[in-house]
């Protein structure tokens, strides 16, 4: 299985920390946030990693190289202008499918600006639908949640009429290339594709109960620092 780490965001909410440094390279406990992800992926046996970048992307390539220093192979999907989440993944699909026996093999997608305890995440090797999402208890910045997880492990939009407790998307998912069929090159978000898959009953999920932080602000970056220090 391959993994893709999303690293093309501007990191506007992190300013001034990101004025001269891309957000994935901000240090946490003595190493860049993205390196924590890479090391955990390698520990899980995932050694083929695709990283997209735009803002100050050359710094990411200079810092991480070809991945050999981490025991993995890193290839980059460079974006002149950020293509948003969906457009960035679509552009990187040829890299994610290269060398795969099954042209629709799922790949692990990791939002580069989340912190998660990877040791508490069980990753299936196959999925039956188009995507598999890990949900978390609603954080303070998203108290209403977005999705419902049914008893059959289907993920549905909270506005789709399904009763149940709502949760928030963790930023970690398994996606299949088929999710992007019919998509056109350019900038577009991932969320509408996920909701379309949910509406057709092709989105499964799990509730993740370990440590999780959306590292979107300097304050939350400090939360990760404090967590690791403890």
C-alpha positions as MATLAB code, in Angstrom:
seq = 'XXXXXXXXXXXXXXXXXXXXXXXXXXXXXXXXXXXXXXXXXXXXXXXXXXXXXXXXXXXXXXXXXXXXXXXXXXXXXXXXXXXXXXXXXXXXXXXXXXXXXXXXXXXXXXXXXXXXXXXXXXXXXXXXXXXXXXXXXXXXXXXXXXXXXXXXXXXXXXXXXXXXXXXXXXXXXXXXXXXXXXXXXXXXXXXXXXXXXXXXXXXXXXXXXXXXXXXXXXXXXXXXXXXXXX';
ca = [
       0.000    0.000    0.000;
       1.142    3.531   -0.805;
       0.464    6.681    1.182;
       0.005   10.311    0.218;
       0.735   13.143    2.617;
      -0.995   16.426    1.825;
       1.519   19.244    2.240;
       0.484   21.942   -0.237;
      -1.416   24.312    2.050;
      -0.391   27.909    2.666;
      -0.587   27.574    6.436;
      -2.168   31.030    6.692;
      -3.512   30.464   10.215;
       0.010   29.558   11.356;
       1.515   32.932   10.498;
       4.016   34.307   11.343;
       5.505   30.811   11.823;
       4.888   29.984    8.162;
       6.099   33.249    6.666;
       9.377   31.569    5.684;
       8.658   27.902    6.394;
       6.028   25.554    4.942;
       3.714   24.259    7.655;
       4.768   20.574    7.296;
       8.317   21.532    8.288;
       7.351   23.311   11.507;
       9.209   21.538   14.314;
       7.420   19.436   16.919;
       9.466   17.736   19.636;
      12.677   18.367   17.747;
      11.656   17.286   14.251;
       9.323   18.527   11.496;
       5.682   17.519   11.860;
       5.761   15.711    8.511;
       8.737   13.612    9.634;
       6.661   12.228   12.506;
       4.147   10.997    9.897;
       6.838    9.532    7.648;
       8.488    7.623   10.481;
       5.172    6.162   11.639;
       4.216    5.131    8.096;
       7.550    3.354    7.689;
       7.018    1.605   11.037;
       3.676    0.348    9.663;
       5.433   -1.043    6.588;
       4.264    1.706    4.226;
       7.437    2.764    2.436;
       6.134    4.251   -0.841;
       5.044    7.801   -0.074;
       3.797   10.597   -2.338;
       3.924   14.173   -1.048;
       2.298   17.091   -2.821;
       3.496   20.625   -2.255;
       3.051   24.185   -3.479;
       3.957   26.984   -1.047;
       7.734   26.854   -0.424;
       7.660   23.317   -1.725;
      11.339   23.333   -2.634;
      12.110   23.474    1.085;
      10.139   20.274    1.653;
      12.086   18.464   -1.056;
      15.401   19.756    0.292;
      14.562   18.623    3.824;
      13.166   15.168    3.010;
      15.045   14.203   -0.150;
      14.188   10.865   -1.705;
      13.207    9.391    1.658;
      16.213    7.102    1.982;
      17.190    8.714    5.282;
      13.864    7.455    6.689;
      13.932    4.033    5.046;
      11.305    4.838    2.430;
      10.877    6.126   -1.109;
       9.395    9.601   -1.460;
       8.182   11.072   -4.745;
       6.757   14.555   -5.081;
       3.753   16.006   -6.847;
       4.618   19.678   -7.291;
       1.793   22.154   -7.798;
       2.473   25.583   -9.244;
      -0.683   26.881   -7.611;
      -2.290   24.884   -4.821;
      -4.978   22.626   -6.293;
      -6.954   22.118   -3.066;
      -7.266   18.657   -1.613;
      -9.213   16.959   -4.406;
      -7.280   18.512   -7.268;
      -3.977   17.730   -5.612;
      -4.847   14.068   -5.177;
      -6.111   13.792   -8.755;
      -2.827   15.204  -10.063;
      -0.880   12.698   -7.949;
      -2.943    9.633   -8.955;
      -0.464    8.445  -11.633;
       2.240    8.325   -8.945;
      -0.063    6.498   -6.539;
      -1.085    3.897   -9.142;
       2.392    3.327  -10.570;
       3.552   -0.240  -10.028;
       0.277   -1.374   -8.447;
      -1.071   -4.697   -9.728;
      -4.621   -3.489   -9.127;
      -5.287   -0.155  -10.794;
      -7.863    0.634   -8.110;
      -5.784   -0.306   -5.064;
      -6.605    1.909   -2.073;
      -3.982    4.314   -0.794;
      -3.677    5.911    2.612;
      -4.283    9.652    2.625;
      -2.798   11.709    5.466;
      -3.539   15.369    6.062;
      -0.095   16.738    6.835;
      -1.448   19.108    9.481;
      -2.990   16.612   11.902;
      -1.412   14.836   14.824;
      -2.529   11.271   15.503;
      -1.350    8.357   17.596;
      -0.623    5.943   14.757;
      -0.175    3.023   17.150;
      -3.936    3.088   17.818;
      -4.950    3.056   14.158;
      -5.818   -0.299   12.553;
      -5.521   -0.010    8.757;
      -7.342   -2.561    6.576;
      -5.591   -3.685    3.424;
      -8.772   -3.672    1.329;
     -12.079   -1.795    1.358;
     -15.352   -2.652   -0.352;
     -16.463    0.873   -1.239;
     -14.775    3.972   -2.583;
     -13.348    5.276    0.672;
     -12.837    4.511    4.354;
     -12.660    7.383    6.836;
     -11.461    7.581   10.403;
     -13.706    9.799   12.490;
     -12.985   11.402   15.861;
     -14.945   12.899   18.731;
     -15.859   16.477   17.867;
     -13.132   18.966   18.824;
     -13.855   22.386   20.317;
     -13.464   24.076   16.936;
     -16.123   21.801   15.348;
     -18.565   20.969   18.174;
     -21.502   20.030   15.931;
     -19.630   17.434   13.904;
     -20.216   16.562   10.255;
     -20.831   12.830    9.890;
     -22.722    9.922   11.418;
     -21.228    6.426   11.733;
     -23.937    3.783   11.401;
     -23.944    0.411   13.227;
     -22.858   -1.160    9.906;
     -19.791    1.124    9.808;
     -21.159    3.262    6.990;
     -20.321    6.972    7.092;
     -23.139    9.354    6.159;
     -23.537   13.105    6.112;
     -25.280   14.346    9.254;
     -27.826   16.127    7.023;
     -28.807   12.910    5.231;
     -31.522   12.046    7.734;
     -29.647    9.314    9.629;
     -30.009    9.494   13.387;
     -26.979    9.013   15.572;
     -24.081   10.767   17.215;
     -22.088   13.046   14.953;
     -18.327   12.975   14.520;
     -15.544   14.875   12.757;
     -13.314   13.609    9.955;
      -9.808   12.997   11.303;
      -7.984   13.779    8.056;
      -6.855   10.145    7.741;
      -8.541    7.953    5.139;
      -8.206    5.146    2.643;
      -9.222    6.223   -0.848;
      -9.524    4.354   -4.134;
      -8.684    5.951   -7.490;
     -12.268    5.174   -8.566;
     -13.455    7.902   -6.181;
     -12.059   10.422   -8.670;
     -13.686    9.043  -11.820;
     -15.270   11.874  -13.756;
     -13.178   14.547  -12.037;
     -11.445   17.195  -14.114;
      -7.971   18.594  -13.636;
      -7.764   21.797  -11.651;
      -8.442   22.979   -8.139;
     -11.344   21.389   -6.262;
     -12.017   20.129   -2.731;
     -12.209   16.490   -1.693;
     -15.275   16.821    0.543;
     -17.934   16.775   -2.243;
     -16.504   13.516   -3.613;
     -16.644   11.968   -0.153;
     -20.238   13.079    0.328;
     -21.212   11.634   -3.055;
     -19.687    8.310   -2.018;
     -21.610    8.483    1.249;
     -24.879    9.132   -0.562;
     -24.356    5.986   -2.637;
     -23.457    3.845    0.377;
     -19.809    3.508   -0.638;
     -18.126    5.189    2.314;
     -17.166    3.122    5.337;
     -15.450    4.227    8.511;
     -14.154    3.646   12.004;
     -14.187    5.721   15.156;
     -10.648    6.531   16.242;
     -10.287    7.019   20.003;
      -6.613    7.904   20.462;
      -4.892   11.280   20.693;
      -5.753   13.558   17.763;
      -5.084   17.237   17.155;
      -5.858   19.348   14.098;
      -2.612   21.332   13.983;
      -4.080   24.396   12.316;
      -2.938   27.166   14.639;
       0.158   27.985   16.736;
      -1.854   27.143   19.841;
      -2.640   23.637   18.588;
       0.964   23.170   17.514;
       1.889   23.886   21.114;
      -0.694   21.288   22.231;
       1.201   18.646   20.250;
       4.487   19.818   21.740;
       3.026   19.583   25.240;
       1.542   16.150   24.538;
       4.865   14.727   23.350;
       6.763   16.379   26.162;
       4.439   14.715   28.671;
];
